[in-house]
Amino acid sequence: MEKLILMPIKLLTVCLICSMIMLLGCAKDPDLNSEKKQRMEQVKDQTQVREQLRLDSANCEPVCCITDDEISSLSLQIEEEKLARDVYYTMFNLWNMNILENFSESEENHVEALLKLINKYELDNPIDGYGIGLFENAMIQNRYDSLVASGTISVFNALMVGLSITESDIENIQYDLDYVVERNDITQVYSNLLEASMKHLDALNEKLDQLTQIP
């Protein structure tokens, strides 16, 4: 009877000893430890690579993502929109027509929209520090002077000046959308400018028709 009781105890003791030997063997097995360490290092390296890629993407210099042609387009376009704003502002102060005031305010919004893009891509702002009627670009300066000189002759001429500005804007913006602009954010802003210019064109033509129909 005593032998029958001791047999299970001995069997349990043997199992425990075997388990301890296996565990110790695994712990001391350099190959198993090395393989585990390598797997851990690989996971760590992959995690670091993914994190670095994320940081590189977040810290990417904006200017690296824009073409030289897009930079030139933005620089010229913001001066063109400033020209339109300044001309309409000057003509409104001269002729006190609501349509000219509304267009001046609209062009100010266009300037602000382009300025956001220029700041986003850390570009030089060509209109910074230039007041009403003053421009960095000599050709735009000459055009402004000529338009204002024509617009001071009569209300009809002031509206025709607005028509000239609007038609030029539509042509230039459409060209840049077709052949220059690649980035979605610039495309969106230019598309909005084009839509606004088309509305200005319709309003100016309607106002000119009203003037010519007056007996």
C-alpha positions as MATLAB code, in Angstrom:
seq = 'MEKLILMPIKLLTVCLICSMIMLLGCAKDPDLNSEKKQRMEQVKDQTQVREQLRLDSANCEPVCCITDDEISSLSLQIEEEKLARDVYYTMFNLWNMNILENFSESEENHVEALLKLINKYELDNPIDGYGIGLFENAMIQNRYDSLVASGTISVFNALMVGLSITESDIENIQYDLDYVVERNDITQVYSNLLEASMKHLDALNEKLDQLTQIP';
ca = [
       0.000    0.000    0.000;
       2.817    2.382    0.866;
       4.474    1.634   -2.499;
       1.261    2.526   -4.321;
       1.158    5.933   -2.581;
       4.819    6.711   -3.273;
       4.642    5.942   -7.004;
       2.574    9.016   -7.968;
       4.799   11.226   -5.806;
       7.928    9.939   -7.501;
       6.338   10.408  -10.930;
       5.409   14.010  -10.135;
       8.943   14.686   -8.880;
      10.455   13.285  -12.075;
       8.159   15.472  -14.229;
       9.101   18.589  -12.291;
      12.809   17.821  -12.623;
      12.445   17.239  -16.380;
      10.550   20.510  -16.794;
      13.226   22.452  -14.946;
      15.947   20.859  -17.065;
      14.106   21.811  -20.283;
      13.575   25.389  -19.122;
      17.185   25.764  -18.086;
      18.283   24.276  -21.354;
      16.237   26.755  -23.328;
      17.484   29.652  -21.267;
      21.064   28.603  -21.829;
      20.609   27.807  -25.533;
      22.531   30.618  -27.249;
      20.907   29.934  -30.628;
      17.377   30.357  -29.306;
      18.303   33.546  -27.451;
      20.095   34.926  -30.474;
      17.160   34.225  -32.787;
      14.743   35.862  -30.385;
      17.014   38.878  -30.042;
      17.282   39.212  -33.816;
      13.505   39.149  -34.200;
      13.141   41.817  -31.549;
      15.776   43.992  -33.237;
      14.035   43.622  -36.591;
      10.725   44.726  -35.127;
      12.438   47.655  -33.433;
      14.202   48.673  -36.658;
      10.993   48.482  -38.675;
       9.202   50.613  -36.115;
      11.967   53.213  -36.213;
      11.893   53.293  -40.023;
       8.124   53.843  -40.076;
       8.414   56.594  -37.475;
      11.211   58.305  -39.400;
       9.198   58.198  -42.613;
       6.270   59.769  -40.792;
       8.460   62.537  -39.395;
      10.140   63.147  -42.741;
       6.748   63.512  -44.370;
       5.487   65.886  -41.693;
       8.634   67.997  -41.735;
       9.071   68.078  -45.506;
       9.922   71.593  -46.683;
       6.827   72.815  -48.575;
       8.894   74.528  -51.281;
      10.257   71.147  -52.401;
       6.783   70.152  -53.504;
       6.080   73.049  -55.893;
       7.464   73.592  -59.403;
       9.348   76.665  -60.589;
       6.534   77.425  -63.032;
       3.990   77.314  -60.224;
       6.139   79.671  -58.161;
       6.333   82.134  -61.070;
       2.599   81.809  -61.648;
       1.718   82.555  -58.020;
       4.068   85.518  -57.913;
       2.581   87.045  -61.063;
      -1.015   86.194  -60.223;
      -1.003   87.892  -56.835;
       0.303   91.083  -58.456;
      -2.429   90.813  -61.096;
      -5.080   90.467  -58.415;
      -3.607   93.408  -56.516;
      -3.717   95.448  -59.724;
      -7.407   94.629  -60.153;
      -8.126   95.460  -56.509;
      -6.261   98.767  -56.661;
      -7.838   99.853  -59.948;
     -11.358   99.086  -58.741;
     -10.639  100.830  -55.446;
      -9.384  103.950  -57.253;
     -12.284  103.937  -59.711;
     -14.817  103.569  -56.895;
     -13.367  106.565  -55.066;
     -13.642  108.526  -58.318;
     -17.082  107.433  -59.575;
     -18.753  106.066  -56.423;
     -20.349  103.089  -58.181;
     -21.348  100.095  -56.050;
     -20.191   97.600  -58.638;
     -16.661   98.987  -58.452;
     -16.647   98.805  -54.662;
     -17.933   95.220  -54.730;
     -15.273   94.202  -57.221;
     -12.546   95.834  -55.144;
     -13.620   93.822  -52.094;
     -13.812   90.651  -54.176;
     -10.297   91.183  -55.509;
      -9.066   91.694  -51.947;
     -10.389   88.209  -51.142;
      -8.505   86.884  -54.172;
      -5.295   88.477  -52.939;
      -5.768   86.897  -49.501;
      -6.377   83.457  -51.022;
      -3.162   83.673  -53.050;
      -1.258   85.031  -50.077;
      -2.162   81.910  -48.092;
      -0.553   79.768  -50.797;
       2.543   81.959  -50.902;
       2.911   81.690  -47.131;
       2.233   77.959  -47.197;
       5.073   77.334  -49.641;
       7.312   79.924  -47.961;
       7.692   82.011  -51.114;
       8.665   85.659  -51.411;
       5.614   87.913  -51.361;
       5.999   90.397  -54.260;
       3.293   92.753  -52.966;
       4.590   93.001  -49.403;
       5.120   96.646  -48.482;
       3.522   98.021  -51.659;
       0.571  100.356  -51.151;
      -2.340  101.176  -53.451;
      -1.128  101.651  -57.017;
       2.457  100.549  -56.342;
       4.011   97.372  -57.743;
       7.311   95.520  -57.805;
       6.811   94.423  -61.415;
       7.506   97.362  -63.760;
       5.197   96.034  -66.483;
       2.298   95.737  -64.056;
       3.072   99.212  -62.721;
       2.863  100.656  -66.237;
      -0.364   98.780  -66.884;
      -1.916  100.076  -63.676;
      -0.993  103.675  -64.559;
      -2.467  103.273  -68.034;
      -5.706  101.697  -66.802;
      -6.279  104.361  -64.170;
      -5.586  107.132  -66.667;
      -8.198  105.672  -69.002;
     -10.716  105.052  -66.209;
     -10.661  108.654  -65.042;
     -12.129  109.871  -68.347;
     -15.676  108.620  -67.764;
     -17.822  106.046  -65.995;
     -18.070  104.129  -69.248;
     -14.270  104.041  -69.504;
     -13.992  102.903  -65.885;
     -16.244   99.938  -66.652;
     -14.324   99.200  -69.842;
     -11.135   99.180  -67.773;
     -12.760   96.628  -65.503;
     -13.731   94.593  -68.550;
     -10.145   94.641  -69.794;
      -8.822   93.482  -66.412;
     -11.386   90.692  -66.158;
     -10.822   89.345  -69.663;
      -7.061   89.332  -69.087;
      -7.491   87.520  -65.756;
      -9.693   84.851  -67.332;
      -7.204   84.234  -70.124;
      -4.186   84.053  -67.799;
      -5.821   81.864  -65.156;
      -7.212   79.458  -67.733;
      -3.797   79.121  -69.349;
      -2.135   78.351  -66.012;
      -4.808   75.804  -65.145;
      -4.300   74.086  -68.509;
      -0.512   74.145  -68.747;
       1.191   75.222  -65.515;
      -0.540   74.252  -62.278;
      -0.112   70.697  -60.975;
      -0.862   70.865  -57.252;
      -4.450   70.389  -56.120;
      -4.499   73.293  -53.659;
      -3.300   75.782  -56.287;
      -5.723   74.343  -58.831;
      -8.598   74.829  -56.395;
      -7.733   78.471  -55.704;
      -7.236   79.241  -59.404;
     -10.541   77.585  -60.257;
     -12.265   79.794  -57.688;
     -10.577   82.877  -59.162;
     -11.705   81.870  -62.639;
     -15.294   81.381  -61.516;
     -15.318   84.789  -59.802;
     -13.831   86.462  -62.888;
     -16.556   84.949  -65.069;
     -19.187   86.436  -62.743;
     -17.424   89.814  -62.906;
     -17.467   89.607  -66.698;
     -21.225   89.028  -66.782;
     -21.883   91.848  -64.314;
     -19.706   94.313  -66.218;
     -21.330   93.491  -69.554;
     -24.764   93.936  -67.993;
     -23.785   97.311  -66.530;
     -22.300   98.466  -69.820;
     -25.493   97.475  -71.620;
     -27.490   99.549  -69.158;
     -25.294  102.589  -69.773;
     -25.517  102.354  -73.552;
     -29.315  102.010  -73.451;
     -29.815  105.277  -71.536;
     -31.267  107.894  -74.007;
];
